[in-house]
Amino acid sequence: MMFSRRSLLLSGTAAASLTALGVPISVLPGAAPGFRLLSAGEIALVVAIGGAFFPPGSSMGVSAADVDLPLLVDTLLAEELDPVVQPVFRYLLRAVEAGTLASRGATFTSLSLEEQRDVLSTWSDPGILPRRLAYDGLKSVLGMAFFNAPAVMDRLGWSPTCHRAAS
């Protein structure tokens, strides 16, 4: 039986919504060694999505590969965001991974960087609200983690502390 992309997206959105309400859909895998929340598969997804959002050779001069983005995302989810976000984000990662099976015949992490960027560009289109909301959630969490990386803040000239002039 072949699933349409729309049915997969709606299923993923429904699963994420039910999870947000506290309804268990499936058991999430345990955390990878050295991580508090993210599993090995989720780490691979964060690497792939981060590489598409923040690629090498960008004008910023820092890419997702230059920072430990999966660990930064894991820490952000574990320490900074509301705990209800943790399973929702993890199910969202699963939806991204499986969502390309219907449209591209392969999982997201199996696609080339160009194909991954094309998929994310499609998700950023405001035409289908649930898909756009999922995209915004991904970009928000990965963006918060990435832009708080010390190497990125240094490159942008940002200091997290206040500087006072000597009196």
Phi and psi in degrees as GROMACS dihedral restraints (atoms count N, CA, C in turn):
[ dihedral_restraints ]
;  ai    aj    ak    al  type     phi  dphi    fc
    3     4     5     6     1   -97.5    20    10
    4     5     6     7     1   134.2    20    10
    6     7     8     9     1  -100.0    20    10
    7     8     9    10     1   142.3    20    10
    9    10    11    12     1   -80.2    20    10
   10    11    12    13     1   158.6    20    10
   12    13    14    15     1   -60.6    20    10
   13    14    15    16     1   -40.4    20    10
   15    16    17    18     1   -61.2    20    10
   16    17    18    19     1   -42.5    20    10
   18    19    20    21     1   -67.2    20    10
   19    20    21    22     1   -37.0    20    10
   21    22    23    24     1   -66.0    20    10
   22    23    24    25     1   -42.4    20    10
   24    25    26    27     1   -64.3    20    10
   25    26    27    28     1   -44.1    20    10
   27    28    29    30     1   -64.8    20    10
   28    29    30    31     1   -38.7    20    10
   30    31    32    33     1   -63.8    20    10
   31    32    33    34     1   -43.5    20    10
   33    34    35    36     1   -63.1    20    10
   34    35    36    37     1   -42.3    20    10
   36    37    38    39     1   -65.9    20    10
   37    38    39    40     1   -41.1    20    10
   39    40    41    42     1   -63.6    20    10
   40    41    42    43     1   -42.6    20    10
   42    43    44    45     1   -62.5    20    10
   43    44    45    46     1   -43.3    20    10
   45    46    47    48     1   -64.4    20    10
   46    47    48    49     1   -40.0    20    10
   48    49    50    51     1   -65.5    20    10
   49    50    51    52     1   -44.5    20    10
   51    52    53    54     1   -63.6    20    10
   52    53    54    55     1   -39.3    20    10
   54    55    56    57     1   -62.7    20    10
   55    56    57    58     1   -40.8    20    10
   57    58    59    60     1   -61.7    20    10
   58    59    60    61     1   -29.1    20    10
   60    61    62    63     1   -85.3    20    10
   61    62    63    64     1    -1.4    20    10
   63    64    65    66     1    93.0    20    10
   64    65    66    67     1     9.6    20    10
   66    67    68    69     1   -90.3    20    10
   67    68    69    70     1   117.0    20    10
   69    70    71    72     1   -71.4    20    10
   70    71    72    73     1   132.0    20    10
   72    73    74    75     1  -100.1    20    10
   73    74    75    76     1   -49.0    20    10
   75    76    77    78     1  -155.3    20    10
   76    77    78    79     1   165.6    20    10
   78    79    80    81     1   -80.9    20    10
   79    80    81    82     1   128.0    20    10
   81    82    83    84     1   -79.6    20    10
   82    83    84    85     1   144.5    20    10
   84    85    86    87     1   -66.5    20    10
   85    86    87    88     1   157.7    20    10
   87    88    89    90     1   -67.9    20    10
   88    89    90    91     1   163.4    20    10
   90    91    92    93     1   -68.0    20    10
   91    92    93    94     1   146.2    20    10
   93    94    95    96     1   -69.9    20    10
   94    95    96    97     1   157.7    20    10
   96    97    98    99     1   -55.4    20    10
   97    98    99   100     1   132.4    20    10
   99   100   101   102     1    86.3    20    10
  100   101   102   103     1    -1.3    20    10
  102   103   104   105     1  -119.4    20    10
  103   104   105   106     1   156.9    20    10
  105   106   107   108     1   -97.0    20    10
  106   107   108   109     1   -30.9    20    10
  108   109   110   111     1  -126.9    20    10
  109   110   111   112     1   -47.9    20    10
  111   112   113   114     1   -72.7    20    10
  112   113   114   115     1   135.5    20    10
  114   115   116   117     1   -84.8    20    10
  115   116   117   118     1   172.7    20    10
  117   118   119   120     1   -59.4    20    10
  118   119   120   121     1   -42.4    20    10
  120   121   122   123     1   -64.9    20    10
  121   122   123   124     1   -38.8    20    10
  123   124   125   126     1   -68.5    20    10
  124   125   126   127     1   -35.2    20    10
  126   127   128   129     1   -62.3    20    10
  127   128   129   130     1   -44.0    20    10
  129   130   131   132     1   -61.3    20    10
  130   131   132   133     1   -38.0    20    10
  132   133   134   135     1   -67.3    20    10
  133   134   135   136     1   -42.1    20    10
  135   136   137   138     1   -62.6    20    10
  136   137   138   139     1   -40.0    20    10
  138   139   140   141     1   -61.3    20    10
  139   140   141   142     1   -46.8    20    10
  141   142   143   144     1   -65.7    20    10
  142   143   144   145     1   -48.1    20    10
  144   145   146   147     1   -67.2    20    10
  145   146   147   148     1   -41.5    20    10
  147   148   149   150     1   -61.0    20    10
  148   149   150   151     1   -39.0    20    10
  150   151   152   153     1   -64.9    20    10
  151   152   153   154     1   -32.3    20    10
  153   154   155   156     1   -76.3    20    10
  154   155   156   157     1   -38.7    20    10
  156   157   158   159     1   -75.7    20    10
  157   158   159   160     1   -40.5    20    10
  159   160   161   162     1  -128.9    20    10
  160   161   162   163     1    72.0    20    10
  162   163   164   165     1   -76.7    20    10
  163   164   165   166     1   160.4    20    10
  165   166   167   168     1   -63.1    20    10
  166   167   168   169     1   150.2    20    10
  168   169   170   171     1    81.9    20    10
  169   170   171   172     1     9.3    20    10
  171   172   173   174     1   -73.3    20    10
  172   173   174   175     1   163.8    20    10
  174   175   176   177     1   -65.4    20    10
  175   176   177   178     1   -18.6    20    10
  177   178   179   180     1   -71.5    20    10
  178   179   180   181     1   -29.3    20    10
  180   181   182   183     1    86.5    20    10
  181   182   183   184     1     0.0    20    10
  183   184   185   186     1  -130.4    20    10
  184   185   186   187     1   132.9    20    10
  186   187   188   189     1  -116.2    20    10
  187   188   189   190     1   172.3    20    10
  189   190   191   192     1   -60.1    20    10
  190   191   192   193     1   -31.3    20    10
  192   193   194   195     1   -70.0    20    10
  193   194   195   196     1   -19.2    20    10
  195   196   197   198     1   -84.3    20    10
  196   197   198   199     1   -13.5    20    10
  198   199   200   201     1  -122.7    20    10
  199   200   201   202     1   159.5    20    10
  201   202   203   204     1   -85.1    20    10
  202   203   204   205     1    71.5    20    10
  204   205   206   207     1   -57.2    20    10
  205   206   207   208     1   -43.7    20    10
  207   208   209   210     1   -59.3    20    10
  208   209   210   211     1   -41.4    20    10
  210   211   212   213     1   -68.3    20    10
  211   212   213   214     1   -37.3    20    10
  213   214   215   216     1   -64.4    20    10
  214   215   216   217     1   -41.5    20    10
  216   217   218   219     1   -65.7    20    10
  217   218   219   220     1   -44.3    20    10
  219   220   221   222     1   -58.3    20    10
  220   221   222   223     1   -45.7    20    10
  222   223   224   225     1   -64.9    20    10
  223   224   225   226     1   -42.8    20    10
  225   226   227   228     1   -59.6    20    10
  226   227   228   229     1   -46.5    20    10
  228   229   230   231     1   -64.8    20    10
  229   230   231   232     1   -40.9    20    10
  231   232   233   234     1   -75.8    20    10
  232   233   234   235     1   -33.4    20    10
  234   235   236   237     1  -112.3    20    10
  235   236   237   238     1   -28.9    20    10
  237   238   239   240     1  -109.0    20    10
  238   239   240   241     1   -37.3    20    10
  240   241   242   243     1   -92.0    20    10
  241   242   243   244     1   157.7    20    10
  243   244   245   246     1   -56.3    20    10
  244   245   246   247     1   136.2    20    10
  246   247   248   249     1   -56.1    20    10
  247   248   249   250     1   -25.0    20    10
  249   250   251   252     1   -65.2    20    10
  250   251   252   253     1   -22.6    20    10
  252   253   254   255     1   -72.9    20    10
  253   254   255   256     1   -29.4    20    10
  255   256   257   258     1   -54.9    20    10
  256   257   258   259     1   -59.0    20    10
  258   259   260   261     1   -68.4    20    10
  259   260   261   262     1   -33.1    20    10
  261   262   263   264     1   -61.6    20    10
  262   263   264   265     1   -46.1    20    10
  264   265   266   267     1   -64.1    20    10
  265   266   267   268     1   -41.3    20    10
  267   268   269   270     1   -65.5    20    10
  268   269   270   271     1   -39.4    20    10
  270   271   272   273     1   -68.6    20    10
  271   272   273   274     1   -34.1    20    10
  273   274   275   276     1   -61.8    20    10
  274   275   276   277     1   -42.4    20    10
  276   277   278   279     1   -59.6    20    10
  277   278   279   280     1   -41.4    20    10
  279   280   281   282     1   -62.5    20    10
  280   281   282   283     1   -39.8    20    10
  282   283   284   285     1   -64.4    20    10
  283   284   285   286     1   -38.8    20    10
  285   286   287   288     1   -63.8    20    10
  286   287   288   289     1   -45.9    20    10
  288   289   290   291     1   -61.5    20    10
  289   290   291   292     1   -46.8    20    10
  291   292   293   294     1   -84.0    20    10
  292   293   294   295     1   -22.4    20    10
  294   295   296   297     1   -61.5    20    10
  295   296   297   298     1   -25.1    20    10
  297   298   299   300     1   -87.5    20    10
  298   299   300   301     1    -7.1    20    10
  300   301   302   303     1   -60.3    20    10
  301   302   303   304     1   -43.1    20    10
  303   304   305   306     1   -72.8    20    10
  304   305   306   307     1   -42.0    20    10
  306   307   308   309     1   -85.8    20    10
  307   308   309   310     1   -30.7    20    10
  309   310   311   312     1  -121.1    20    10
  310   311   312   313     1    -9.2    20    10
  312   313   314   315     1    75.7    20    10
  313   314   315   316     1    13.4    20    10
  315   316   317   318     1  -152.3    20    10
  316   317   318   319     1   156.9    20    10
  318   319   320   321     1   -70.4    20    10
  319   320   321   322     1   159.6    20    10
  321   322   323   324     1   -56.8    20    10
  322   323   324   325     1   -45.5    20    10
  324   325   326   327     1   -68.6    20    10
  325   326   327   328     1   -15.5    20    10
  327   328   329   330     1   -85.7    20    10
  328   329   330   331     1   -12.4    20    10
  330   331   332   333     1   -78.9    20    10
  331   332   333   334     1   158.5    20    10
  333   334   335   336     1   -71.2    20    10
  334   335   336   337     1   163.1    20    10
  336   337   338   339     1   -57.5    20    10
  337   338   339   340     1   -41.3    20    10
  339   340   341   342     1   -62.2    20    10
  340   341   342   343     1   -43.2    20    10
  342   343   344   345     1   -66.7    20    10
  343   344   345   346     1   -39.6    20    10
  345   346   347   348     1   -61.9    20    10
  346   347   348   349     1   -43.2    20    10
  348   349   350   351     1   -64.8    20    10
  349   350   351   352     1   -36.3    20    10
  351   352   353   354     1   -65.7    20    10
  352   353   354   355     1   -42.6    20    10
  354   355   356   357     1   -60.9    20    10
  355   356   357   358     1   -47.9    20    10
  357   358   359   360     1   -65.6    20    10
  358   359   360   361     1   -34.1    20    10
  360   361   362   363     1   -63.4    20    10
  361   362   363   364     1   -41.0    20    10
  363   364   365   366     1   -63.2    20    10
  364   365   366   367     1   -42.1    20    10
  366   367   368   369     1   -65.5    20    10
  367   368   369   370     1   -25.9    20    10
  369   370   371   372     1   -78.4    20    10
  370   371   372   373     1   -11.1    20    10
  372   373   374   375     1   -66.9    20    10
  373   374   375   376     1   128.2    20    10
  375   376   377   378     1   -73.9    20    10
  376   377   378   379     1     0.8    20    10
  378   379   380   381     1   -62.2    20    10
  379   380   381   382     1   -34.4    20    10
  381   382   383   384     1  -117.9    20    10
  382   383   384   385     1   103.9    20    10
  384   385   386   387     1   -56.6    20    10
  385   386   387   388     1   -47.6    20    10
  387   388   389   390     1   -59.8    20    10
  388   389   390   391     1   -38.9    20    10
  390   391   392   393     1   -67.4    20    10
  391   392   393   394     1   -40.7    20    10
  393   394   395   396     1   -65.4    20    10
  394   395   396   397     1   -39.5    20    10
  396   397   398   399     1   -64.0    20    10
  397   398   399   400     1   -39.6    20    10
  399   400   401   402     1   -62.8    20    10
  400   401   402   403     1   -44.5    20    10
  402   403   404   405     1   -59.2    20    10
  403   404   405   406     1   -46.8    20    10
  405   406   407   408     1   -61.2    20    10
  406   407   408   409     1   -38.1    20    10
  408   409   410   411     1   -63.9    20    10
  409   410   411   412     1   -44.9    20    10
  411   412   413   414     1   -60.3    20    10
  412   413   414   415     1   -50.7    20    10
  414   415   416   417     1   -65.3    20    10
  415   416   417   418     1   -35.6    20    10
  417   418   419   420     1   -65.4    20    10
  418   419   420   421     1   -50.0    20    10
  420   421   422   423     1   -66.6    20    10
  421   422   423   424     1   -48.2    20    10
  423   424   425   426     1   -65.8    20    10
  424   425   426   427     1   -36.6    20    10
  426   427   428   429     1   -65.5    20    10
  427   428   429   430     1   -44.0    20    10
  429   430   431   432     1   -59.9    20    10
  430   431   432   433     1   -44.2    20    10
  432   433   434   435     1   -65.9    20    10
  433   434   435   436     1   -47.4    20    10
  435   436   437   438     1   -63.1    20    10
  436   437   438   439     1   -49.1    20    10
  438   439   440   441     1   -74.4    20    10
  439   440   441   442     1    -9.1    20    10
  441   442   443   444     1   -96.4    20    10
  442   443   444   445     1    -0.4    20    10
  444   445   446   447     1   -67.5    20    10
  445   446   447   448     1   134.5    20    10
  447   448   449   450     1   -53.4    20    10
  448   449   450   451     1   -39.7    20    10
  450   451   452   453     1   -63.9    20    10
  451   452   453   454     1   -36.5    20    10
  453   454   455   456     1   -72.1    20    10
  454   455   456   457     1   -45.0    20    10
  456   457   458   459     1   -61.6    20    10
  457   458   459   460     1   -40.4    20    10
  459   460   461   462     1   -61.8    20    10
  460   461   462   463     1   -44.6    20    10
  462   463   464   465     1   -63.1    20    10
  463   464   465   466     1   -35.1    20    10
  465   466   467   468     1   -84.0    20    10
  466   467   468   469     1    -6.8    20    10
  468   469   470   471     1    76.6    20    10
  469   470   471   472     1    23.2    20    10
  471   472   473   474     1   -95.3    20    10
  472   473   474   475     1   135.9    20    10
  474   475   476   477     1  -118.3    20    10
  475   476   477   478     1   129.4    20    10
  477   478   479   480     1   -77.5    20    10
  478   479   480   481     1    -2.1    20    10
  480   481   482   483     1  -112.6    20    10
  481   482   483   484     1   157.6    20    10
  483   484   485   486     1   -83.1    20    10
  484   485   486   487     1   141.0    20    10
  486   487   488   489     1  -110.9    20    10
  487   488   489   490     1   129.1    20    10
  489   490   491   492     1  -111.6    20    10
  490   491   492   493     1   140.6    20    10
  492   493   494   495     1   -69.0    20    10
  493   494   495   496     1   144.5    20    10
  495   496   497   498     1   -65.1    20    10
  496   497   498   499     1   139.0    20    10
